[in-house]
Amino acid sequence: MTSRFTTPPSDWHDLADAQARRLRDPGFHRHCHHGELIFRKHDPVDGPTVILSGAAYFFVDDPSKPRGEDLVQLRWGGEILLYSLVPGKWPESLRSIGNTTLGVVPFADYLDLQQTDPVLSQRVLPALVNQVLRDHDRLRLQRGLVVDRMAALLEHLAAYTGKQVEDGYLLDYPMRLSDWATLVRAHPVECSRALTALRERGFVAKRPRFRLVVRGFEVVRPQPSPAELAVIQGLC
């Protein structure tokens, strides 16, 4: 089985270089481990927030609602989670998938950038358009056969959180059936059957401690901008 998975363009290209450089300050970084709650619904927003690396998903933190009733919103490295001049609160809770790093530009610094670089406001629109297009594409993760939704999700996770190994991309963190069921809005039994079908196709291989190796496709990553590259090198 061979296919080609291309990651979407990074929203970092729509950030002003001055704003991206601010993300190099370790005080603006937030590192989260797999399964960690990054923030809860109604937590205060400190400023425009970007996923520097990894992946995460928004979920409805309401025990009165059954699992899967509301759409799970997946977000990937390079995406702007919030781009606003108005301080507020997070609309939903966010949980990390794999190891995730977020960058936050405090509102005071962001306002200073707006005054010194008016062109910045014109760069917001392309980022929002890209977000809408990706949200449309993510409907693949919520519609159709469970096995197809699982395959699409595995490709995304391998591209953004996978560790390249000899036979594919290792998801080096535990993903139990309940996790898959939440992300693709299906019953755990359906997810188990889907994983069995994908193993029979040679698309995925199981590893101990709830790890998986995704095989059969090539990841093509977008070329980072100079400002993005400077941030990545600063994190190393």
Phi and psi restraints in degrees (value plus and minus 20) as a CYANA .aco file:
   2 THR   PHI    -149.1  -109.1
   2 THR   PSI     117.5   157.5
   3 SER   PHI    -173.0  -133.0
   3 SER   PSI     156.7   196.7
   4 ARG   PHI    -153.7  -113.7
   4 ARG   PSI     103.8   143.8
   5 PHE   PHI    -132.9   -92.9
   5 PHE   PSI     102.9   142.9
   6 THR   PHI    -131.1   -91.1
   6 THR   PSI     107.6   147.6
   7 THR   PHI     -93.0   -53.0
   7 THR   PSI     130.9   170.9
   8 PRO   PHI     -90.0   -50.0
   8 PRO   PSI     140.4   180.4
   9 PRO   PHI     -82.7   -42.7
   9 PRO   PSI     125.2   165.2
  10 SER   PHI     -97.0   -57.0
  10 SER   PSI     117.1   157.1
  11 ASP   PHI     -88.7   -48.7
  11 ASP   PSI     -34.0     6.0
  12 TRP   PHI     -80.1   -40.1
  12 TRP   PSI     -48.4    -8.4
  13 HIS   PHI     -86.7   -46.7
  13 HIS   PSI     -35.6     4.4
  14 ASP   PHI    -117.9   -77.9
  14 ASP   PSI     -15.0    25.0
  15 LEU   PHI    -113.2   -73.2
  15 LEU   PSI     124.4   164.4
  16 ALA   PHI     -85.1   -45.1
  16 ALA   PSI     125.5   165.5
  17 ASP   PHI     -75.8   -35.8
  17 ASP   PSI     -58.9   -18.9
  18 ALA   PHI     -82.3   -42.3
  18 ALA   PSI     -58.6   -18.6
  19 GLN   PHI     -90.1   -50.1
  19 GLN   PSI     -61.2   -21.2
  20 ALA   PHI     -83.0   -43.0
  20 ALA   PSI     -57.1   -17.1
  21 ARG   PHI     -84.1   -44.1
  21 ARG   PSI     -50.7   -10.7
  22 ARG   PHI     -83.3   -43.3
  22 ARG   PSI     -46.3    -6.3
  23 LEU   PHI     -89.6   -49.6
  23 LEU   PSI     -33.9     6.1
  24 ARG   PHI     -93.2   -53.2
  24 ARG   PSI     -37.1     2.9
  25 ASP   PHI     -88.3   -48.3
  25 ASP   PSI      98.7   138.7
  26 PRO   PHI     -76.4   -36.4
  26 PRO   PSI     -44.1    -4.1
  27 GLY   PHI     -88.0   -48.0
  27 GLY   PSI     -35.1     4.9
  28 PHE   PHI    -120.6   -80.6
  28 PHE   PSI     -13.0    27.0
  29 HIS   PHI    -119.5   -79.5
  29 HIS   PSI     125.8   165.8
  30 ARG   PHI    -153.2  -113.2
  30 ARG   PSI      94.0   134.0
  31 HIS   PHI    -120.1   -80.1
  31 HIS   PSI     111.1   151.1
  32 CYS   PHI    -150.7  -110.7
  32 CYS   PSI     123.1   163.1
  33 HIS   PHI    -110.0   -70.0
  33 HIS   PSI     148.6   188.6
  34 HIS   PHI     -77.3   -37.3
  34 HIS   PSI     111.2   151.2
  35 GLY   PHI      62.6   102.6
  35 GLY   PSI     -25.0    15.0
  36 GLU   PHI     -94.2   -54.2
  36 GLU   PSI     120.3   160.3
  37 LEU   PHI     -98.4   -58.4
  37 LEU   PSI      94.0   134.0
  38 ILE   PHI     -95.3   -55.3
  38 ILE   PSI     -67.4   -27.4
  39 PHE   PHI    -178.6  -138.6
  39 PHE   PSI     136.5   176.5
  40 ARG   PHI    -117.3   -77.3
  40 ARG   PSI     140.5   180.5
  41 LYS   PHI     -75.6   -35.6
  41 LYS   PSI     116.5   156.5
  42 HIS   PHI      58.6    98.6
  42 HIS   PSI     -18.7    21.3
  43 ASP   PHI     -85.6   -45.6
  43 ASP   PSI     127.0   167.0
  44 PRO   PHI     -87.6   -47.6
  44 PRO   PSI     124.4   164.4
  45 VAL   PHI    -113.1   -73.1
  45 VAL   PSI     105.4   145.4
  46 ASP   PHI    -103.1   -63.1
  46 ASP   PSI     -41.6    -1.6
  47 GLY   PHI     145.4   185.4
  47 GLY   PSI     158.5   198.5
  48 PRO   PHI     -72.0   -32.0
  48 PRO   PSI     110.4   150.4
  49 THR   PHI    -141.8  -101.8
  49 THR   PSI     115.9   155.9
  50 VAL   PHI    -147.7  -107.7
  50 VAL   PSI     118.3   158.3
  51 ILE   PHI     -98.9   -58.9
  51 ILE   PSI      91.4   131.4
  52 LEU   PHI     -95.5   -55.5
  52 LEU   PSI     -57.8   -17.8
  53 SER   PHI    -177.8  -137.8
  53 SER   PSI     138.3   178.3
  54 GLY   PHI      68.1   108.1
  54 GLY   PSI    -176.5  -136.5
  55 ALA   PHI    -170.5  -130.5
  55 ALA   PSI     140.8   180.8
  56 ALA   PHI    -177.7  -137.7
  56 ALA   PSI     149.2   189.2
  57 TYR   PHI    -162.8  -122.8
  57 TYR   PSI     120.1   160.1
  58 PHE   PHI     -99.9   -59.9
  58 PHE   PSI     123.4   163.4
  59 PHE   PHI    -166.3  -126.3
  59 PHE   PSI     136.7   176.7
  60 VAL   PHI    -103.3   -63.3
  60 VAL   PSI      93.7   133.7
  61 ASP   PHI    -109.7   -69.7
  61 ASP   PSI      50.3    90.3
  62 ASP   PHI    -157.6  -117.6
  62 ASP   PSI      82.5   122.5
  63 PRO   PHI     -83.6   -43.6
  63 PRO   PSI     -35.2     4.8
  64 SER   PHI     -98.3   -58.3
  64 SER   PSI     -34.3     5.7
  65 LYS   PHI    -120.1   -80.1
  65 LYS   PSI     117.1   157.1
  66 PRO   PHI     -87.3   -47.3
  66 PRO   PSI     136.2   176.2
  67 ARG   PHI     -78.7   -38.7
  67 ARG   PSI     114.4   154.4
  68 GLY   PHI      65.5   105.5
  68 GLY   PSI     -17.0    23.0
  69 GLU   PHI     -90.1   -50.1
  69 GLU   PSI     -54.0   -14.0
  70 ASP   PHI    -132.6   -92.6
  70 ASP   PSI     130.2   170.2
  71 LEU   PHI     -84.7   -44.7
  71 LEU   PSI     109.4   149.4
  72 VAL   PHI    -103.9   -63.9
  72 VAL   PSI     104.7   144.7
  73 GLN   PHI    -120.9   -80.9
  73 GLN   PSI      91.6   131.6
  74 LEU   PHI    -108.4   -68.4
  74 LEU   PSI     122.6   162.6
  75 ARG   PHI    -153.8  -113.8
  75 ARG   PSI     124.8   164.8
  76 TRP   PHI    -143.0  -103.0
  76 TRP   PSI     147.6   187.6
  77 GLY   PHI     -74.6   -34.6
  77 GLY   PSI     116.1   156.1
  78 GLY   PHI      75.7   115.7
  78 GLY   PSI     -29.0    11.0
  79 GLU   PHI    -111.0   -71.0
  79 GLU   PSI     122.9   162.9
  80 ILE   PHI    -103.1   -63.1
  80 ILE   PSI     100.1   140.1
  81 LEU   PHI    -100.1   -60.1
  81 LEU   PSI     -56.3   -16.3
  82 LEU   PHI    -167.1  -127.1
  82 LEU   PSI     111.2   151.2
  83 TYR   PHI    -154.8  -114.8
  83 TYR   PSI      68.5   108.5
  84 SER   PHI    -168.7  -128.7
  84 SER   PSI     129.2   169.2
  85 LEU   PHI    -108.3   -68.3
  85 LEU   PSI     -29.9    10.1
  86 VAL   PHI    -123.6   -83.6
  86 VAL   PSI      98.1   138.1
  87 PRO   PHI     -78.9   -38.9
  87 PRO   PSI     122.4   162.4
  88 GLY   PHI    -180.5  -140.5
  88 GLY   PSI    -173.0  -133.0
  89 LYS   PHI    -147.2  -107.2
  89 LYS   PSI     131.9   171.9
  90 TRP   PHI     -87.4   -47.4
  90 TRP   PSI     114.7   154.7
  91 PRO   PHI     -92.6   -52.6
  91 PRO   PSI     -48.7    -8.7
  92 GLU   PHI    -164.6  -124.6
  92 GLU   PSI     147.5   187.5
  93 SER   PHI     -97.7   -57.7
  93 SER   PSI     132.9   172.9
  94 LEU   PHI    -148.1  -108.1
  94 LEU   PSI     111.0   151.0
  95 ARG   PHI    -143.6  -103.6
  95 ARG   PSI     122.3   162.3
  96 SER   PHI     -99.4   -59.4
  96 SER   PSI     124.5   164.5
  97 ILE   PHI    -135.8   -95.8
  97 ILE   PSI      98.4   138.4
  98 GLY   PHI      50.4    90.4
  98 GLY   PSI    -181.1  -141.1
  99 ASN   PHI    -108.0   -68.0
  99 ASN   PSI     107.7   147.7
 100 THR   PHI    -147.2  -107.2
 100 THR   PSI     120.0   160.0
 101 THR   PHI    -142.9  -102.9
 101 THR   PSI     108.1   148.1
 102 LEU   PHI    -131.8   -91.8
 102 LEU   PSI     128.1   168.1
 103 GLY   PHI    -137.6   -97.6
 103 GLY   PSI     115.2   155.2
 104 VAL   PHI    -144.9  -104.9
 104 VAL   PSI     107.6   147.6
 105 VAL   PHI    -121.2   -81.2
 105 VAL   PSI      92.8   132.8
 106 PRO   PHI     -74.4   -34.4
 106 PRO   PSI     128.2   168.2
 107 PHE   PHI     -77.2   -37.2
 107 PHE   PSI     -56.5   -16.5
 108 ALA   PHI     -82.1   -42.1
 108 ALA   PSI     -63.4   -23.4
 109 ASP   PHI     -87.1   -47.1
 109 ASP   PSI     -56.9   -16.9
 110 TYR   PHI     -86.0   -46.0
 110 TYR   PSI     -60.6   -20.6
 111 LEU   PHI     -84.8   -44.8
 111 LEU   PSI     -58.2   -18.2
 112 ASP   PHI     -81.7   -41.7
 112 ASP   PSI     -60.5   -20.5
 113 LEU   PHI     -86.2   -46.2
 113 LEU   PSI     -57.6   -17.6
 114 GLN   PHI     -81.0   -41.0
 114 GLN   PSI     -57.5   -17.5
 115 GLN   PHI     -95.9   -55.9
 115 GLN   PSI     -54.5   -14.5
 116 THR   PHI    -106.4   -66.4
 116 THR   PSI     -40.8    -0.8
 117 ASP   PHI    -157.5  -117.5
 117 ASP   PSI      62.1   102.1
 118 PRO   PHI     -81.5   -41.5
 118 PRO   PSI     -42.9    -2.9
 119 VAL   PHI     -85.1   -45.1
 119 VAL   PSI     -41.0    -1.0
 120 LEU   PHI     -76.3   -36.3
 120 LEU   PSI     -60.2   -20.2
 121 SER   PHI     -82.7   -42.7
 121 SER   PSI     -48.5    -8.5
 122 GLN   PHI     -96.2   -56.2
 122 GLN   PSI     -35.1     4.9
 123 ARG   PHI    -107.8   -67.8
 123 ARG   PSI     -26.6    13.4
 124 VAL   PHI     -91.1   -51.1
 124 VAL   PSI     -58.9   -18.9
 125 LEU   PHI     -77.5   -37.5
 125 LEU   PSI     -68.9   -28.9
 126 PRO   PHI     -77.6   -37.6
 126 PRO   PSI     -57.1   -17.1
 127 ALA   PHI     -84.4   -44.4
 127 ALA   PSI     -61.2   -21.2
 128 LEU   PHI     -88.1   -48.1
 128 LEU   PSI     -58.4   -18.4
 129 VAL   PHI     -83.6   -43.6
 129 VAL   PSI     -64.6   -24.6
 130 ASN   PHI     -79.1   -39.1
 130 ASN   PSI     -59.0   -19.0
 131 GLN   PHI     -83.9   -43.9
 131 GLN   PSI     -62.9   -22.9
 132 VAL   PHI     -82.8   -42.8
 132 VAL   PSI     -62.3   -22.3
 133 LEU   PHI     -83.9   -43.9
 133 LEU   PSI     -60.5   -20.5
 134 ARG   PHI     -90.5   -50.5
 134 ARG   PSI     -56.4   -16.4
 135 ASP   PHI     -82.3   -42.3
 135 ASP   PSI     -57.5   -17.5
 136 HIS   PHI     -83.9   -43.9
 136 HIS   PSI     -62.5   -22.5
 137 ASP   PHI     -85.9   -45.9
 137 ASP   PSI     -50.9   -10.9
 138 ARG   PHI     -90.5   -50.5
 138 ARG   PSI     -29.7    10.3
 139 LEU   PHI     -81.0   -41.0
 139 LEU   PSI     -40.4    -0.4
 140 ARG   PHI     -79.3   -39.3
 140 ARG   PSI     -47.4    -7.4
 141 LEU   PHI    -101.8   -61.8
 141 LEU   PSI     -27.5    12.5
 142 GLN   PHI    -141.8  -101.8
 142 GLN   PSI     -29.8    10.2
 143 ARG   PHI    -147.6  -107.6
 143 ARG   PSI     140.8   180.8
 144 GLY   PHI      66.8   106.8
 144 GLY   PSI    -186.9  -146.9
 145 LEU   PHI     -86.3   -46.3
 145 LEU   PSI     124.8   164.8
 146 VAL   PHI     -80.7   -40.7
 146 VAL   PSI     -58.6   -18.6
 147 VAL   PHI     -83.8   -43.8
 147 VAL   PSI     -56.4   -16.4
 148 ASP   PHI     -90.7   -50.7
 148 ASP   PSI     -59.0   -19.0
 149 ARG   PHI     -85.2   -45.2
 149 ARG   PSI     -59.6   -19.6
 150 MET   PHI     -84.0   -44.0
 150 MET   PSI     -61.5   -21.5
 151 ALA   PHI     -83.5   -43.5
 151 ALA   PSI     -63.4   -23.4
 152 ALA   PHI     -83.5   -43.5
 152 ALA   PSI     -62.1   -22.1
 153 LEU   PHI     -85.9   -45.9
 153 LEU   PSI     -61.8   -21.8
 154 LEU   PHI     -82.4   -42.4
 154 LEU   PSI     -58.4   -18.4
 155 GLU   PHI     -83.3   -43.3
 155 GLU   PSI     -64.7   -24.7
 156 HIS   PHI     -82.0   -42.0
 156 HIS   PSI     -67.4   -27.4
 157 LEU   PHI     -84.9   -44.9
 157 LEU   PSI     -58.9   -18.9
 158 ALA   PHI     -84.0   -44.0
 158 ALA   PSI     -58.9   -18.9
 159 ALA   PHI     -88.3   -48.3
 159 ALA   PSI     -57.2   -17.2
 160 TYR   PHI    -123.5   -83.5
 160 TYR   PSI     -42.9    -2.9
 161 THR   PHI    -147.8  -107.8
 161 THR   PSI     -22.9    17.1
 162 GLY   PHI     -99.3   -59.3
 162 GLY   PSI     131.1   171.1
 163 LYS   PHI    -126.3   -86.3
 163 LYS   PSI     100.0   140.0
 164 GLN   PHI     -87.4   -47.4
 164 GLN   PSI     104.9   144.9
 165 VAL   PHI    -145.2  -105.2
 165 VAL   PSI    -198.7  -158.7
 166 GLU   PHI     -80.6   -40.6
 166 GLU   PSI     -57.4   -17.4
 167 ASP   PHI    -129.1   -89.1
 167 ASP   PSI      -3.7    36.3
 168 GLY   PHI     131.9   171.9
 168 GLY   PSI    -161.5  -121.5
 169 TYR   PHI    -143.9  -103.9
 169 TYR   PSI      97.6   137.6
 170 LEU   PHI    -104.9   -64.9
 170 LEU   PSI     107.0   147.0
 171 LEU   PHI    -109.9   -69.9
 171 LEU   PSI      71.3   111.3
 172 ASP   PHI    -106.1   -66.1
 172 ASP   PSI      32.1    72.1
 173 TYR   PHI    -176.5  -136.5
 173 TYR   PSI     132.4   172.4
 174 PRO   PHI     -94.1   -54.1
 174 PRO   PSI     107.5   147.5
 175 MET   PHI    -145.6  -105.6
 175 MET   PSI      84.9   124.9
 176 ARG   PHI    -107.1   -67.1
 176 ARG   PSI     149.9   189.9
 177 LEU   PHI     -79.6   -39.6
 177 LEU   PSI     -54.2   -14.2
 178 SER   PHI     -84.6   -44.6
 178 SER   PSI     -53.7   -13.7
 179 ASP   PHI     -87.1   -47.1
 179 ASP   PSI     -67.3   -27.3
 180 TRP   PHI     -80.6   -40.6
 180 TRP   PSI     -61.2   -21.2
 181 ALA   PHI     -80.9   -40.9
 181 ALA   PSI     -59.3   -19.3
 182 THR   PHI     -85.9   -45.9
 182 THR   PSI     -64.7   -24.7
 183 LEU   PHI     -93.5   -53.5
 183 LEU   PSI     -51.7   -11.7
 184 VAL   PHI    -128.3   -88.3
 184 VAL   PSI     -14.6    25.4
 185 ARG   PHI      35.2    75.2
 185 ARG   PSI      38.4    78.4
 186 ALA   PHI    -160.7  -120.7
 186 ALA   PSI     148.9   188.9
 187 HIS   PHI     -96.1   -56.1
 187 HIS   PSI     124.3   164.3
 188 PRO   PHI     -73.3   -33.3
 188 PRO   PSI     -55.2   -15.2
 189 VAL   PHI     -84.1   -44.1
 189 VAL   PSI     -60.8   -20.8
 190 GLU   PHI     -83.8   -43.8
 190 GLU   PSI     -59.5   -19.5
 191 CYS   PHI     -85.2   -45.2
 191 CYS   PSI     -58.3   -18.3
 192 SER   PHI     -82.2   -42.2
 192 SER   PSI     -64.5   -24.5
 193 ARG   PHI     -84.4   -44.4
 193 ARG   PSI     -58.3   -18.3
 194 ALA   PHI     -85.3   -45.3
 194 ALA   PSI     -62.7   -22.7
 195 LEU   PHI     -83.7   -43.7
 195 LEU   PSI     -58.1   -18.1
 196 THR   PHI     -82.2   -42.2
 196 THR   PSI     -63.5   -23.5
 197 ALA   PHI     -83.5   -43.5
 197 ALA   PSI     -59.8   -19.8
 198 LEU   PHI     -89.7   -49.7
 198 LEU   PSI     -53.4   -13.4
 199 ARG   PHI     -86.8   -46.8
 199 ARG   PSI     -59.9   -19.9
 200 GLU   PHI     -85.7   -45.7
 200 GLU   PSI     -49.8    -9.8
 201 ARG   PHI    -100.0   -60.0
 201 ARG   PSI     -29.8    10.2
 202 GLY   PHI      62.3   102.3
 202 GLY   PSI      -7.5    32.5
 203 PHE   PHI    -100.5   -60.5
 203 PHE   PSI     -50.1   -10.1
 204 VAL   PHI    -161.5  -121.5
 204 VAL   PSI     127.8   167.8
 205 ALA   PHI    -148.7  -108.7
 205 ALA   PSI     120.2   160.2
 206 LYS   PHI    -102.5   -62.5
 206 LYS   PSI     127.8   167.8
 207 ARG   PHI    -148.8  -108.8
 207 ARG   PSI     141.0   181.0
 208 PRO   PHI     -79.9   -39.9
 208 PRO   PSI     138.3   178.3
 209 ARG   PHI      40.3    80.3
 209 ARG   PSI      24.0    64.0
 210 PHE   PHI      43.1    83.1
 210 PHE   PSI       9.0    49.0
 211 ARG   PHI    -116.6   -76.6
 211 ARG   PSI     137.9   177.9
 212 LEU   PHI    -156.9  -116.9
 212 LEU   PSI     132.7   172.7
 213 VAL   PHI    -136.7   -96.7
 213 VAL   PSI     103.9   143.9
 214 VAL   PHI    -116.1   -76.1
 214 VAL   PSI     111.2   151.2
 215 ARG   PHI    -149.7  -109.7
 215 ARG   PSI     145.3   185.3
 216 GLY   PHI      72.7   112.7
 216 GLY   PSI      -5.9    34.1
 217 PHE   PHI    -171.0  -131.0
 217 PHE   PSI     143.0   183.0
 218 GLU   PHI    -133.9   -93.9
 218 GLU   PSI     111.6   151.6
 219 VAL   PHI    -107.5   -67.5
 219 VAL   PSI     109.3   149.3
 220 VAL   PHI    -136.3   -96.3
 220 VAL   PSI      91.8   131.8
 221 ARG   PHI    -116.5   -76.5
 221 ARG   PSI     124.4   164.4
 222 PRO   PHI     -87.7   -47.7
 222 PRO   PSI     130.2   170.2
 223 GLN   PHI     -92.9   -52.9
 223 GLN   PSI     106.9   146.9
 224 PRO   PHI     -92.3   -52.3
 224 PRO   PSI     131.2   171.2
 225 SER   PHI     -93.5   -53.5
 225 SER   PSI     144.0   184.0
 226 PRO   PHI     -75.8   -35.8
 226 PRO   PSI     -60.3   -20.3
 227 ALA   PHI     -86.7   -46.7
 227 ALA   PSI     -60.9   -20.9
 228 GLU   PHI     -85.0   -45.0
 228 GLU   PSI     -62.0   -22.0
 229 LEU   PHI     -82.3   -42.3
 229 LEU   PSI     -58.9   -18.9
 230 ALA   PHI     -83.1   -43.1
 230 ALA   PSI     -58.7   -18.7
 231 VAL   PHI     -87.0   -47.0
 231 VAL   PSI     -65.5   -25.5
 232 ILE   PHI     -80.9   -40.9
 232 ILE   PSI     -63.7   -23.7
 233 GLN   PHI     -85.5   -45.5
 233 GLN   PSI     -53.3   -13.3
 234 GLY   PHI     -88.1   -48.1
 234 GLY   PSI     -45.8    -5.8
 235 LEU   PHI    -100.2   -60.2
 235 LEU   PSI     -40.1    -0.1
